[in-house]
Amino acid sequence: MNTNSRISKIAKVFIVVAVGFLCMVSTTQAAVIALWKFDGTGTGLTDDSSGNGHTLANSGVTYDAGNAPVGGGTGSALFNGSAILSTVAKLDLTSYTQLTIDWYMLPTMSTSTTLGIVWEQSANYNLNPGAVIATVGNTANAVQTVQKTPASILYSAGPAPGGTVTGAWHHYTMTLNTTSLAATTIKLAIDGVSQGTSTGVGAATISDFFFIGARSGGNFSFSGNIDELSIGGVVPEPAPVAMLLFSGLGAAYFARKRKN
């Protein structure tokens, strides 16, 4: 076997390997799914500032001008205990391997005795495995973020700094990571301080309506202010390095063929 023939065979092997990498290796790409800034009356309370068109329907929520957290806008959404916002269309989160839901909150309800839904995907997360929900109150002034999976209920809970969630604005971040269907992790941070992590089994996301301030039927209503609610996600995509490897080796192989 001459040298050129040997090189050609080696190049063919590497091309096959490169194709394998192209099929198996992936990177991730972050995306803003929805952003509700709550910075005005009318459409200021319902528009999706991400540009993705996740418009909200408003039932009783008002604009509280001048009442906003540090780093927020000119005001916030005020929930009176019977108001609710909901997406006009379903919010499809099924393609994301990681979700980050971020918001500011100032509850005015009696959180030691009353349970309020801050936000919830689906009309009732208990009936929809994969749905996510954030609640406040009912358990030592705690905030909980919960995700229902087919095999378990994951939750991460904790009181805001100072031992209470009322009386001041606080910043909340829920992160849901499901890089594998066999391992879903949910985390909650309040003002940047971790409140714990839970891990379970099952798919993490669904496609359903997103409700803010109450359950779809109006029960478990939240009282207080919410601002700058955003949903971010990470989706897998083909790895550029694999594509470069494939194209480079392919070019080298065909250049060798032309030379011979």
N, C-alpha and C positions, 0 to 999 in steps of 0.2 A: 504493500500500500504506500503510495507516494505521500509526500507531506501535504500537498494541497487537498488531496482526498480526505486525509485524516482531519485537517482543519475544518473541511466542509461538514464532516460527520459531527465533530464537536460543536460546531455552530448550530446544527440542527437540534442537538440535544439541549443546548442552552435556550433555543427558541421555545421548545416544548416546556422547559422549566419556567421560562418567562411568562408563557401563557397561563401556566398554573398559578403563578403569583398574581397575575392579573385577575384571575377568577376568585382567588381566596383572600388577598390582602386588600384592606380598605382603610381609608382615612375617615375623618369626621368633619362635618361642616356645621358651624353654629348658625342659627337663624332666629330672628325675632318673629314669633308667631302672632302675638297680639300685644298691643300697648294701649291701655285706657288711662289717659292722664287726668281726666275729670277737672278740666280747667275752664269751665264756663257753663252757662245755661244752655238748654236745648241740646243741639248736637255736640256741645262741649262735654256733655255727660255721656254721650252714646257713641261718638266716633272712635274708630280704631286708628291710632296715630302710627301704627306700623305700616300702613298702606295695604294690608292684606284683606281689608274689607270685613272684618269681624265686628260688624255694627251691633250695638245693643238696643234692646227694647226697654223702655223706661216705664215703670209703674210706681210712681210716688216718690222717687229719689229727687232731691233738690240740690242746688249748688250752694255751698257754704263759702261765700267769698271771704278771702283773707284768712281762713282757717286752713293752714297747710303745714306740713312738716318742713324742717330745714332741708333744703335740697329739692323740695317739691315745687309746685307751680304757684298759681295765684289763689288757689282755693282747693276744695275737695268735695267729694260726694257725701251728702248727709242722708243717713238712713234713720227713719223715725220709728222703727219697730214693726212696720207693716209694709215697707217699700222693698222693691226688688228690681234688679237689672238682669237681663238674660240675653244671650246671643240670639240673633234673628235666625241664624242657620246653625247647624251642627258644627262643632269645632273638632276637626279630625286630627288626633294626636297619635295615630297608630304607627306612623313611620319614624317616630323619634326614639332614639335609644337613651336619651337623657332629657329631662324637663327641669326647668328652673322657673318657679313661680315666685314673684317678688312683689311686695306691696307694703304700704305704710298704713297704720291703723290707730285710731283713737276711739276705743269703745266707751260708751256712756251707760251701758246697761249694767244691771246687777249681776256681774259675772260669777259671783260665788254661788248663785242659786239658779241662774238661767243659762240655757244653752243657745247660742246663736251661730248660725252658719255664715261664715265670712264669704266663702265661695265654694262651689261644688260643681263638678262635672257629672252630669246625668241628673234625672229627676229624683233618684234615690240611689246613692252609691251602694247601699246594702244589696240591691237587686242587680247591680251591674259590675261584675268583676272587672278590675282594671281602672275603675273610676277613682278620682282623687277628690279630697275635700279638706277644707280648713274650718275648724270651729273654735269658738272662744267661750270660756265659762264652764260652769257646772262641776268643775273639778279643781278646787284650790286656785281659782283665777288663772287656769292654765289655757294655753293655746295649743291645739292639736292639729297636726296635718296627718291625714290618714289616706291610705290607698288600699282598696279592696282587690285582692287577687283570688283566683279560684280556690287556692288551698289555704289562704290565711288572710288576716287583716294586719297590715303593717301600720305602725303609727310612730310618730316622734312628737313628744310633748314637753312643754316646760314653761314655767312662769317667766314673764319678762323681767329684766333687771330691776331690782327693788321689790320683787315679790308680787307685783300686781300688773295687770294689763290696762288698767283704767287710769285716767288723770293726765296722761301725757302721750304724745306720739311715739310710736316705736316702729322699727323697720324689721320686716319679716321676710325670710327667704326659705322656701321649701325646694329641695333638690331631690329628684327621683331619677335613679340610675338603673337602667335595665339593659346593660350590654349583653346579658345572656338571659334567656327566658327562664333559666333555672335559678337566677339570683337577682332579685330586685331589691334595691336599697333606697330607703327614704330618710332624708335628713331635714332637720329644722334648725335655723339660726335666727336669733333675735338680737338686733343691733350688732350683728357680726359675731355673736357668741353662740357656739354650738349648744343645742339643747338635747342632743342624742341622735342615735342612728338605729334603725331597725332593718333587718334583712329577712326576706321570705322567698317564696317560690311563686312564679306565675308571670303572665304578661302584665305589662305595666300601664298601658294606655289604651284608650278607646276613642270612638267617634260618637260624640253626643253633645247636647246643648250645655252651655256653661252659664251657671247662675251665680249672682253676686248679691249677698245680703239676706238670703233666705232660701229655703227649699222651693221647688217649683210650685207647690201648692200654697206657698205663703207661710208655712209653719217654720218654727225655729228661726224666727226673724232676728236680725242683728240690729242693734241700736248704736249709732255713733258715726264716725267718719272713716272713709277709706280713700286713699289717694295713690296715684302712680302704680296701678296694678298692671303687671306685665307677665307674659309667658314667653319663655325662650326654649329652644329645643336644639338637639344635636341629631343630625341624620348621617348615616354612613354613605360614602361614595367611593368609587374606584380609586386606588392609590396611584397618584401621578408617577411615583418612582417605578412602579411595575410597568406602566405604559412606556416610560422612557427606556427601561431595560429591554422591553420587547422591541421597540422601534430601533434602538441602537444595534442590537444583535441582528435584527432582520436586515438592516442596512449593510452591516458588515458582511453578512452571508451573501447577499445578492451582489455586492461589489466584488467579492471574491469570484462569484460565478461569471460575472461579466469579464473579469480579468483573464479567466481561464478560457 
